[in-house]
Amino acid sequence: MSSVQRQLSQLLGAWRWKRRAEYSLYSATGIHCRSFCSPPSGPGAQLEEAIEIHKKKLFLWFSHLPQEEKQFGGYFSPETMHVDPLILERNAEEKAGLLTSPLQTQTPSSGHVTVEQLFETTDAWSEGRGLNVLLYGAVGTGKSTVVRKLVLDWCAGTTLTHFKLLVPFSCEDLGQLSKAVSLRDLVGRKYLHLKKHPLLSGEGNQARDVLFLFNGMEKMKLDFRIGATELCSDPNEVLPPGVVVVNLLRKYLLPEASVLVTTRLSALDRIPQKYVTRYAQICGFNDPDRQRAYFTSRLMQQTGETTHNNEAHGLVELLYLNLQRESQLAAACFLPSYCWLTCATLHFLHFTDAKAPIRTLTGIYTSFLRLNFGGEVLGTGTGTNVANQGQHNSLMLYVVRTVGKLAFDGVTNKRTSFSEEELEQWIGGKTKTDEELRQLAMFRTDVLDFFLAPCVESFKHLPEDPSKVDQRRYVFAVPAMQEYLAALYVVLGENKSALEKMTKQVSVAIGQASEDVSAIFNILSKFIPLRIFAVFNLLKLFPKLYEKISIKNQGRIARTMTAEMFRTEDRYNEDVLDQVEQSLLGVHGPEPQQISEAQPFELYPIFMGGLLHYGNRVLLQQLGCSIQSTTVAQITHALRKYLVKELSQPQPPEELMDLLLLLYEFQNPRLTAEVLASIRSIRLTNVRMTSLKCFVLSSVLSCTPASYRLEELDLSSCLLTQHMLPMLWPAFRHTFKLNLQFNSLGPESCILLRDLLLDPESCIRSLQLCDNTLLESGASTLLEAFPENQSLTHLSLMHTGLGDRGAQELAERLQQHKGLQELNVAYNNIGDRAAMTLVDACREHPSIHTVHLYLNPLTDVGKQSLYVRGDPKSHTGRRVKVLASVTEGSDLCEDWHPILSVIQKNISSWDRQRVKEQLKVFLRDLEWGRQQQQSFWKRLHFRRVEKGVRQTLRMLEKDTIPPSSGKSSTRR
């Protein structure tokens, strides 16, 4: 042990010598160092360190974005997405004036100010006393956002730098505290590093460097009466939290400190005027330029991809044009909250990514309400202790029972605007007690304008006669909000009659009591005859009877959803997602043709389905709106039956797209699989596909079993691009016949299509790629799948730009695929030699029976040679049908009708001059063939075909599109 101790003492001595050498070195050079772990040398340094710690922690806390912001993909931060709303300083006389209409231009009595300017000294300021600033605004104007940005800027040292300490509090948290506490302990409880900080000691005038921030004062009970709230000047005295805040505002407690309070309009009078130095009103985004700046900060911050940035730039420009027209959207975006909703919806519609978390339109609206009303209760205007409020006082539930009832009435009667009398009828209702009157007054002041806005058209044409002012109409701030609230009103069961609601309450009470009563009488029945107690057994039947009534009611909800989804008058409207986009961006160009005169409410049933999703039910539970799991199960069971019944009838493409969206919003894989089991083909022809719609289609089909197969998936004329194909991959694997005609697919798209054909789980039998610019390179890539793929039997490459080289390569590779039966290479600029090579290869192929070669620049000799080559060389050989013209020599081609039909369908997308030339060649062939016929009936048949060709030619010369065109004439 002695040797070990000796080694330790030598090491200790060497360490001490090194320390002395380092100290002497630093002293000689004039450099002084301090150990990393050593405490600050003086009290001033300790205070500075505590404040720095405070700034770092505040920055971390206030930089945290709510869950709702993460749906944008994580590209945002509070610094990059903030746009200052308009803040106006108000005189004491002006403070009671509510917000004017966003469409009414007026010159404010005072200019725009910043929060920092509000704390500049004024003539009314007295030496030694801090400023009390009251910042107020309606719901959704941006109070919380301004507070968050203010705290972050103070932490960064860019604003309010004359305050050494900023202490923010949430009045909602303070209102829940039941234990008395001193000011210093209150600060130390929330900010441990500030415990016993000298700036809060009350000594001298140190508190002049402190700013207290109380956010959401309407959620706290403050009483400024002397008899109710004692005076206090000691920051160490223990008092209820409300009393502490009152004394800070009275300037009895830390009079040198400044205070910033934010509140809603209804709570302005809770602080007496003599205790407020300055009033300031947040007025939201009062001009399109502020709104455009907000949209730019949100939508332009994508992944950095050029394609997304260009699309985002186009969206911002369309939004700005719509705002400049003083549209209804401009009135809604007066509130920054609706700017958030607009950006969230557009981000959902245009930037949905398969890698991002699943989002739904219903989820966006539910999150929007949670952001603005999460944890809110309905106070009475006199201060309410949040901790003592029950679920029945949920502000969101009050919204559903009033504004939701109005929305439901509008949807039922197909109305979107309401008069002031109707608002009074539905919102005011039959108010009875003083408490209800106070709640109604607060609701009208703070919340009602958040959901309803003056109708733009009626506001522009206000009558000059004040007696006719009742003609003003009101609409929901955004049209979809009416359908969402109406759906929530129904799903929550608020549309039940008074008898149904009373029956439920009686059933629950009897159900709870009958168990106890039955237990007691089961004991007594051993001594008294059972017949006396038979009546009590009826009590057990009542809950079961109510359960049957309840199931019938939920079936009625499911029937309503199905009926609204498949309304006959809405069958040919644009799909719901396009309608939502048009409500935000406006319609540029000709107005879409509306078949139905009544206002369509096609989002209403989709929202009803989305609200039944578990994730939305959890958010609604936090808002005080509970949807029971039994209700969901009953509605789902009935909905399955009604949907399957409706799908037994053919549905237009737009209706099918809406159905897919309903199943996607529902997020119920079992229901989705059972409904799709009754569908064997999905035809979405002419539906303008976007990345979102592709994701919806693939998500829905992914819910089906691996063995599920569609007979046909028709995505022709859907404006598909190569960037959308990866999102459609799961859908492609569930179909036998894939139709991708008339889209915008290029050569790069063939890489994915090749991989699809090579996928062992894919079973595509027919692939139609007509009218896509695949070119020779794309076709070459696609043909690489021939050696391994054995499922493909029909391949259409009509009008894809193959040319002679593409046709020759196709001929070389045909023998690698033994299962192909029909090949369409019409209208591909293929000459005689390449066509003959291809036909020869087809004749040698074991299974190909038809080749389409019409509308190619073939000579008469070439056509005749092709027909000869199509015939077998021997009696045992196999004949290949070659479709090169409407005639075969001097006889009519038996497939002349399909050829003309294909031409008529595709006139709108093909080169019309080229088609005219081909039709004239057909006429020449028909006239020559007719002249060679001796039979009267054959000549008559030739004239019939000539008539069809001439009719098609006249359509081209008159520049008219036939009704059977493959593309919609209303495509914008």
C-alpha angles and dihedrals in degrees: 000000000000091000091051092049090049091053092049092050090051092051091048091051093050091050092051091049090051091051091051091048092051092048093050090048094051091045092051093052094044093246118133120194134190127208114257092236098042117110123248113283098234143024092253091058091048091054092049090049091051091052092048090052088049092053093049093050093045090050091052093047097047094040090062109106121214120254090257091065093057091070088077089069100259097282095124137084131178091251097054101039101045121111117180113242120220111278118191125189111230132202119235089256093052098047094089093056110107126219115291122224113292089229094055110092115213139156111246118230090236131033130249113288136187126228089251091056090054089067095054114113118263136189090267091056117105125207115262096020127101125227125261110208121187113201113189139171145149124277110290099018093115107261096142092044091052090050093050092049091047093054093046092049091050090051089051091048096241100115140028089014092160088072111079093191131036116189114188123193133184110226088207089063093044091049090058094055111103097174121087115243139170123248093251092048090047090056092043091049092059098029109032093182089062095053110132091001109170093227087069097044095094092231117138116331098310091122090071086084093056128092119191117202120199112186121199101012091178088074093062132071111237123177117186096184112121092222092053101039120041122222118253134178100169115094088202096057115109113237138148111281092247091055091051092054092046092053091048089055092044088055091234090113116055093341092187092061121095123227131206116195126185122197145149127265095260092058098051094107095051089088112056114240094242090065095054120083097185138011120207128180125209105219101182122223104337098175136043092245093064090046091050091050089053093048091048093051090051106038101035094059099084130136092295094256113145093226093054093044092052091049091047091050090052091050092052091051093049090048091050092051090051092049093049090057089065089242125172088264090062089056091050094046089057080091113062089218090068090048086058091050091049092051093045091052094047091046088052093048098046110021104041108145126197089222095054123086114278113269130185133197090239089051091053092054092044091050089048091057091044090054092053103033106022110142092358120147129191108257128189100235093257098083126281131213104230093204091063096051120107130213091263088069094057108139092216092053089051088052090053093049094050113022091027090054089052090049092050091051090051093050092046092051095035095244130137102180129062136194125232090255090056091049089052091049097049102030099037096035119162099329111187117174134049089244091057091047091054091048090049092050091051091046093051092048099046110022115021096072088052091068103028130050133177112273108256095222095048091044091055090053103043112163117249091221108084090209089067095051089110087079089079111113131209129210135183113275091245120016094231091059090067091055093045094052092044090052091048090049091056098041091051088054095241091135092068119116121255089254092055092049092048090047090055093051092047091047093053092047093048092044091055095044098042093067093058093041092049092051092053095046093046086064094045092047089072088069102031128049114269094230091074090059098043090101091065091061087067087069090068091055095058098071090047090050090050090049090058091049090049092051089051090051092051089049088056089055091052091048090051091051092052094044092051091046095054103034110160094223091055097048095106101037118113116273119276097254091055090049091053091050092049091051088058104035098029125227114291112196126006116002113254113257111257113205096188121061092206121083109266116232099187095145090060097080091039091055089048090057093044092052090061091062112110095235093055091045089056092053091046090050088059088053092053095256111121124195111189121227090231089057090052092049093050094048092046093051093052094041092057091057095048095045093051090049093052093046091059084079122068111262129204116251092253092054091049090052090052090050091052089050091051091053090046093051091048091057092201109136095190095052090044093052093048093049094046090050087075092052120083100171135029114202113186097165113165093007107136100238120210132179088267095052090048089052092048092051093049094043092052094047090047088066091067124089118271090251094056113113133181117219089219139006107193114195097156119146092010099127091244118176131195090258091063097052097079089057090052095051095100090050093049091057091061099059140079097197119040118190114192098157124147098019135122100260118147135193092282089062090067091069091068093040090052090051089048092055090048093050108108091214092055118093104180111162100173126036118183116190101161117156098016118123096238093144124189094300093054093047090049090054092048093051090059086081093061099090095056103028116087103163100073114099103157124043123178117193096159114156096359098127099255099149125183096305092051091050092049093050089049089053091051094052100042094092089059090068115056099181103060113118107169130031125188117194098149121148095021102124091253117165131214099270096048091044092052091049090052094048091049090053091049092050090054091047114101098227114017110113104165135043123183113211105150122129090036120123094260123157122230090251090049093052092050091048091051092055090049092048090050091062118085118259091223137028090255094050125103122251120229116206109227115197105197102136143354088265135055105206107299094344132077118258109246089224097052092117097057089047093054091042092055091049093050092049094052103040092105094060103034131082101273096204090054091049091049091055092050092048090052089052088052090052091050091050091048093049092049092047092048092053090054093056122097096186117089092214093053091050088050090052091051090052090052091055091045089055091056092049093048091049091053090047092052090053090056094047091050089047092235125143116227118239092247094061116146093228128056115255091215095059109131 
